[in-house]
Amino acid sequence: METLTSLLLLLLSLLLPFLLHHLKRKHNSATYILHYECYNPSDALKLDTEASCRVVLRNPNLGWEQYKFLLKTIVSSGLGEETYSPASVVAGREADPSLPDSLEEIDHIFFQTLDGLFAKSRVSPSEIDILVVNVSLLSPAPSLSSRIVNRYGMRPDVKAYNLSGMGCSASLIAVDLVRHMFKVYRNALAVVVSTESLGPNWYRGVDKSMMLSNCLFRSGGCSMLLTNRPDLRDRAIFKLKHLVRTHFGSNDEAYNCCIQVEDDEGYAGFRLTKKLTTAAAKVFVINLKVLLPKILPLWAIIRFVFDYLRSGMKKNLTEALSGAGGLNLKSGVDHFCIHPGGRAVIDGVGKSLGLSEYDLEPARMALHRFGNTSAGGLWYVLGYMEAKKRLKKGDRIMMISFGAGFKCNNCLWEVLRDLDDPNVWEDCINRYPPKSLANPFTEKYGWINDEYLSFLRIEDCVFSE
């Protein structure tokens, strides 16, 4: 009797969402992507090992223990030597950030990607009906969306939205907002701009959990052109099939694992705690319980149920869903576009879903080449797949993103035509994947010791008192 009850509950938890989705869904406006344009900074903004060391040694609060921690973190981060930082950091102004520097950083990303988006899509800014901008850590007045409206002379009736504080998964939140707007505004064109403000948020203290953000986050962003116009379907490259958003902020540990705070010395920064991976795993499973019945065929769900029962239900349902031996995602998904938040994030998702190194390669390469570019990161991963000519008509791409809050936002795209358009990877794709992902920071700067740091301070070679 107990086994029968467990079986019924399991079937209900997995099959009911499937049936509700496929039997009761209403016909809604489709959401297409016509084009997307990733930010490609100039070589002057590259943060190679030499530039990284200069930035590290400019911190007057740094001691030998903190330097060793940074050395180990940078080497194991998964980042290469061609990531980028804001001009203010390269110029050494991170200790005294200014509003002009902050706006210049954002404007450069906005306008480079939007200029390319409008030129390549042959769509005029005056045709845009909806504009959504997401930058978590900078919210000036007028808003950042207003800066875009002003720059491109958009129509007075454009529906402009400015999202802040949404974290690394904000890109899919913005897409979801557009998706819902399309239900109201027919035959519309929408632009989503996703990036992050790094310069004014560069951490200057010595709290190890806050120093991590300097090692992982880099400049990047993306602008996307979306539409629900049926007459533009032939020009579209992706169609949004499903999108599920999950917010785990009611859990205190999850809420505090990825948060902007001040340390004990008053230095502001972004704290990443050891609880982050645990929070990500829990919210990921919650999201999958809703998303998977929408994207997997019925036979895959039924097979999972019987395999789970045959195993004696030794694991609880959450563990079974997230384990490598759980649901066969590849029965409904061809490619996995994982947020390149860090090596631990990519490894964790890969292990949870039983993915191969081939599946994880795009996220690893995006992290190595561009770093964690926050909300823009997913689109560098997508661009890698396209540059490697992996995306064929009819393929299904699952986007997986995590962000402060704590949030997990995932979606499924359908590829509408074979893709090999030139993109941000064009000048380097032939070098990827590299033979080694090792960072040479230890080889070049592992010799620095406490005496040398003291020498720098005494001689005032790097630090200003």
Number of C-alpha atoms within 10 A of each C-alpha: 6 6 11 9 10 13 17 10 12 16 15 13 15 19 18 13 17 21 15 12 14 12 9 8 9 8 7 12 19 17 27 27 25 22 19 25 24 28 24 18 19 8 10 11 19 21 23 18 19 13 15 19 16 14 19 18 17 19 18 18 11 18 15 15 13 17 19 16 13 20 19 14 16 22 18 17 21 23 28 24 21 15 25 25 25 28 19 21 23 19 10 13 17 23 17 12 16 14 12 8 19 20 17 15 21 22 16 14 23 24 16 18 22 26 14 17 24 19 11 13 14 9 14 12 20 13 13 21 20 22 23 24 25 29 27 21 18 21 16 11 9 8 16 25 24 16 16 20 19 11 12 14 11 18 14 10 9 15 14 19 18 17 21 15 17 20 26 31 28 29 32 26 22 23 23 20 14 25 22 13 17 23 14 11 14 14 14 17 23 26 27 24 29 31 29 26 22 26 27 24 21 24 24 22 21 20 17 16 15 26 22 21 19 21 21 23 23 26 30 30 28 27 30 23 24 27 28 25 17 14 10 13 18 10 14 22 19 24 21 20 17 17 21 18 18 19 19 20 16 10 12 12 17 25 19 20 23 23 20 17 14 16 17 10 9 10 16 18 24 22 21 20 17 11 14 20 16 14 24 22 17 16 20 23 20 18 19 19 16 18 21 21 23 23 20 18 14 14 10 16 21 15 14 18 20 12 15 22 15 10 9 9 15 11 12 9 16 15 15 18 22 22 15 15 15 21 23 18 20 15 12 19 17 17 23 26 27 28 31 34 26 22 18 14 20 18 14 16 21 18 14 19 18 19 16 10 11 9 16 20 20 28 27 25 23 30 29 26 21 27 31 28 30 31 32 29 33 28 28 31 27 22 27 24 21 20 21 16 13 15 24 16 13 14 18 24 22 22 21 20 29 29 23 25 24 27 26 30 26 24 21 25 23 22 20 21 16 15 18 15 10 11 18 17 22 13 9 11 15 11 9 16 15 11 7 7 18 16 19 15 20 16 9 12 13 13 8 14 15 14 9 12 17 14 13 17 16 12 10 11 10 17 14 11 7
